[in-house]
Amino acid sequence: MRRSSDQLNSPQPMRRSTDGYRSRHSVSLVVPARNEARNIPWVFEQIPRCVGEVILVDGSSTDATVAIASHCLPSVRSVQQSGPGKGNALRTGFEAATGEYIVMMDADGSMWPGEIPHFLHFLDNGYDFVKGSRCIAGGGSLDFTRTRSLGNRALLAVVNRLYHTRLTDLCYGYCAFRRSFLDTLDLRSSGFEIEAEMIAHALRSGLRIAEVPSLELPRRSGRSHLHAVSDGRRVLRTLLAERPGARSQTVHSVGER
């Protein structure tokens, strides 16, 4: 579902029919953040009611990220990550989560929390791991640079060839999964490559995976912590290192015929 520029710039939370969605399982939202004080209010005001626990993983912010998060959502659980990197932050958040389902998303406003019920719907209907895709009908990106787009396509070709699958998007960290499979995912990465590691381990383990459409928005404020070339190399090394023993897995893309 594409949104108009007026909707994207509106200060009011956007709503869709799934805002009233109620999952049969408890849901934890893990949000890693470092110096995202200006973006947190927009993100937190749009978290749907189906999310029962929000965990902010602070990466030693030097601004008011934690204070503003608590002001916007008094029930938020703020935890300090144990080491550097997005991977470390996510692993810290996953360990702290208590929900039966875990959703992960960025704190920069590039991912719309209103899409969370769509992810939960597929978990409720038999899938184990649900990932957002900007490259299927209903998804898209308003923030793809040429370098990022080319890199994503190249890495996607690698993972599809190595793991005999048909993913449509790879380097996008909007995902949800059953907490009971956290040990199966066996996450160890400390940087941005953790997203590729999650996919590789989910494929190798035979988890039931669904891709759902997601619209990537531009970062609302500040600069990205991503370094496209160096982080892309780390993703490639991760995919190659994890390939032994990979098993064929069919990935169903919503809207795919």
C-alpha positions as CSV (number, residue, x, y, z in Angstrom):
1,M,0.0,0.0,0.0
2,R,1.6,3.3,-1.1
3,R,0.9,6.4,0.8
4,S,0.7,10.0,-0.5
5,S,3.2,12.6,0.4
6,D,0.6,14.4,2.6
7,Q,0.1,11.2,4.6
8,L,3.8,10.7,5.0
9,N,4.3,14.3,6.4
10,S,1.2,14.2,8.6
11,P,1.9,14.6,12.3
12,Q,-1.0,12.3,13.2
13,P,-0.6,8.5,13.3
14,M,-1.7,6.8,10.1
15,R,-4.3,4.2,10.6
16,R,-5.5,1.2,8.6
17,S,-8.1,-1.5,9.4
18,T,-5.5,-3.8,10.9
19,D,-4.9,-1.3,13.8
20,G,-7.5,-3.2,15.7
21,Y,-5.8,-6.6,15.1
22,R,-5.4,-8.8,18.1
23,S,-2.9,-11.6,18.0
24,R,-3.5,-14.8,19.9
25,H,0.0,-14.5,21.4
26,S,1.9,-11.9,23.4
27,V,4.1,-9.5,21.3
28,S,7.4,-7.8,22.1
29,L,8.8,-5.0,19.9
30,V,12.6,-4.6,20.0
31,V,13.9,-1.2,18.9
32,P,17.7,-0.6,18.9
33,A,18.5,3.1,19.1
34,R,21.6,5.4,19.3
35,N,21.0,9.1,19.4
36,E,17.5,8.9,17.9
37,A,15.8,11.3,20.3
38,R,14.3,13.3,17.4
39,N,12.8,10.2,15.8
40,I,11.5,8.2,18.8
41,P,8.3,10.3,19.3
42,W,7.1,9.6,15.7
43,V,7.9,5.9,16.0
44,F,6.4,5.3,19.4
45,E,3.1,7.2,18.8
46,Q,2.3,4.8,16.0
47,I,2.9,1.5,17.7
48,P,-0.3,-0.5,17.4
49,R,-2.2,-1.8,20.4
50,C,-1.4,-5.4,19.6
51,V,2.2,-4.8,20.9
52,G,2.2,-5.6,24.6
53,E,5.9,-4.9,25.3
54,V,8.3,-2.4,23.9
55,I,12.0,-2.8,24.5
56,L,14.3,0.1,23.7
57,V,17.9,-1.0,23.4
58,D,20.1,2.0,23.9
59,G,23.5,2.1,22.3
60,S,25.2,4.6,24.7
61,S,23.2,7.5,23.3
62,T,24.6,11.0,24.1
63,D,21.3,12.7,23.5
64,A,18.0,12.3,25.3
65,T,16.9,9.1,23.5
66,V,16.1,7.2,26.7
67,A,14.4,10.1,28.5
68,I,12.2,10.9,25.5
69,A,11.3,7.2,25.0
70,S,10.1,7.0,28.6
71,H,8.2,10.3,28.2
72,C,6.5,9.1,25.1
73,L,5.8,5.6,26.4
74,P,6.0,5.3,30.2
75,S,5.8,1.5,29.9
76,V,8.8,1.2,27.7
77,R,11.6,-1.1,29.0
78,S,15.0,0.5,28.3
79,V,18.1,-1.7,28.4
80,Q,21.7,-0.9,27.6
81,Q,23.3,-3.0,25.0
82,S,26.3,-5.0,26.2
83,G,28.7,-4.1,23.3
84,P,29.0,-2.2,20.1
85,G,27.0,-2.8,16.9
86,K,23.4,-3.3,15.7
87,G,23.7,-7.0,16.0
88,N,24.7,-6.8,19.7
89,A,21.8,-4.4,20.3
90,L,19.3,-6.8,18.7
91,R,20.6,-9.8,20.6
92,T,20.5,-7.8,23.9
93,G,16.9,-6.9,23.1
94,F,15.9,-10.5,22.1
95,E,17.3,-11.8,25.4
96,A,15.2,-9.2,27.3
97,A,12.0,-9.9,25.4
98,T,9.2,-11.9,27.1
99,G,6.6,-12.0,24.3
100,E,5.9,-15.2,22.4
101,Y,6.4,-13.2,19.2
102,I,9.3,-10.8,18.7
103,V,9.2,-8.0,16.2
104,M,12.4,-6.0,15.3
105,M,12.4,-2.5,13.7
106,D,14.6,0.5,13.5
107,A,14.2,3.7,15.5
108,D,14.9,6.2,12.7
109,G,11.3,6.3,11.3
110,S,12.1,4.4,8.1
111,M,9.8,1.6,9.1
112,W,6.1,2.2,9.9
113,P,4.9,0.5,13.1
114,G,1.4,0.3,11.6
115,E,2.6,-2.6,9.4
116,I,3.2,-4.8,12.5
117,P,-0.2,-6.4,12.5
118,H,0.5,-7.7,8.9
119,F,3.6,-9.5,10.2
120,L,1.6,-11.0,13.2
121,H,-1.1,-12.2,10.9
122,F,1.3,-14.6,9.2
123,L,2.8,-15.8,12.4
124,D,-0.7,-16.5,13.7
125,N,-1.3,-18.5,10.6
126,G,1.5,-21.0,10.7
127,Y,4.7,-19.2,9.7
128,D,7.7,-19.1,11.9
129,F,9.6,-16.1,10.5
130,V,8.2,-13.1,8.7
131,K,10.3,-10.6,6.9
132,G,9.4,-7.3,5.2
133,S,10.1,-6.9,1.5
134,R,10.4,-3.6,-0.3
135,C,10.4,-5.5,-3.6
136,I,7.0,-7.1,-3.9
137,A,3.6,-5.7,-4.7
138,G,2.5,-3.3,-2.0
139,G,6.1,-2.6,-0.8
140,G,8.7,-0.1,-1.9
141,S,11.4,2.3,-0.8
142,L,11.6,6.1,-0.7
143,D,15.2,5.9,0.5
144,F,17.0,3.6,-1.9
145,T,20.2,5.1,-3.2
146,R,21.8,3.6,-6.3
147,T,24.6,2.1,-4.2
148,R,22.2,0.5,-1.7
149,S,19.9,-0.8,-4.5
150,L,22.7,-2.4,-6.4
151,G,24.3,-3.9,-3.3
152,N,21.0,-5.4,-2.1
153,R,20.3,-7.0,-5.5
154,A,23.8,-8.4,-5.7
155,L,23.6,-9.9,-2.2
156,L,20.1,-11.2,-2.9
157,A,21.4,-13.1,-5.9
158,V,24.1,-14.7,-3.7
159,V,21.6,-15.8,-1.0
160,N,19.1,-17.2,-3.5
161,R,21.8,-19.1,-5.3
162,L,23.5,-20.5,-2.2
163,Y,20.3,-21.4,-0.4
164,H,18.2,-22.4,-3.4
165,T,15.4,-20.0,-2.4
166,R,13.5,-17.1,-4.0
167,L,13.7,-14.2,-1.6
168,T,12.8,-10.8,-3.1
169,D,14.7,-8.6,-0.5
170,L,17.6,-9.2,1.9
171,C,19.1,-6.1,3.5
172,Y,16.0,-4.9,5.3
173,G,15.7,-5.4,9.1
174,Y,11.9,-5.3,9.6
175,C,11.2,-8.9,10.8
176,A,9.1,-10.9,13.2
177,F,9.6,-14.4,14.5
178,R,8.5,-16.9,17.1
179,R,10.5,-16.4,20.3
180,S,10.7,-20.2,20.7
181,F,13.0,-20.3,17.7
182,L,15.5,-17.9,19.1
183,D,17.9,-20.7,20.0
184,T,17.5,-22.2,16.6
185,L,18.5,-18.9,14.9
186,D,21.7,-19.0,17.0
187,L,22.6,-15.4,16.5
188,R,26.2,-14.3,17.0
189,S,26.9,-11.3,14.7
190,S,27.6,-7.9,16.2
191,G,27.0,-5.6,13.2
192,F,24.4,-5.0,10.5
193,E,25.1,-8.5,9.0
194,I,22.9,-10.0,11.8
195,E,19.9,-9.5,9.5
196,A,21.6,-11.8,6.8
197,E,22.6,-14.2,9.5
198,M,19.0,-14.5,10.7
199,I,17.8,-15.3,7.2
200,A,20.6,-17.8,6.6
201,H,19.9,-19.7,9.8
202,A,16.2,-19.6,9.3
203,L,16.7,-21.2,5.8
204,R,19.1,-23.8,7.1
205,S,16.8,-24.7,9.9
206,G,13.8,-25.2,7.6
207,L,11.7,-22.5,9.3
208,R,8.5,-21.6,7.5
209,I,9.2,-18.1,6.1
210,A,6.9,-15.5,4.6
211,E,7.7,-12.2,3.0
212,V,5.2,-9.4,3.4
213,P,5.2,-6.0,1.6
214,S,6.7,-3.1,3.4
215,L,7.3,0.6,2.5
216,E,10.7,1.9,3.6
217,L,10.4,5.6,4.4
218,P,13.3,8.1,4.5
219,R,15.1,8.5,7.9
220,R,13.2,11.3,9.5
221,S,16.2,13.0,11.1
222,G,19.9,12.5,11.6
223,R,22.4,10.4,9.7
224,S,22.3,6.6,9.1
225,H,24.9,4.5,11.0
226,L,25.0,2.1,7.9
227,H,28.2,2.1,5.8
228,A,27.0,0.5,2.6
229,V,30.3,-0.8,1.2
230,S,31.9,-2.1,4.4
231,D,28.7,-3.5,5.8
232,G,27.9,-5.1,2.5
233,R,31.2,-6.9,2.6
234,R,30.4,-8.2,6.1
235,V,27.0,-9.4,4.8
236,L,28.6,-11.3,2.0
237,R,31.2,-12.9,4.3
238,T,28.3,-14.0,6.6
239,L,26.3,-15.6,3.7
240,L,29.4,-17.4,2.5
241,A,30.4,-18.6,5.9
242,E,26.9,-19.9,6.7
243,R,26.3,-21.8,3.4
244,P,27.6,-25.3,4.4
245,G,24.6,-27.6,5.1
246,A,22.1,-25.2,3.7
247,R,18.8,-26.9,2.7
248,S,16.3,-25.9,0.1
249,Q,13.5,-23.8,1.5
250,T,10.5,-22.4,-0.3
251,V,9.8,-18.8,0.7
252,H,6.2,-17.6,0.0
253,S,5.9,-14.0,-1.0
254,V,2.5,-12.3,-0.3
255,G,0.9,-11.3,-3.5
256,E,3.2,-13.7,-5.6
257,R,1.3,-15.8,-8.1
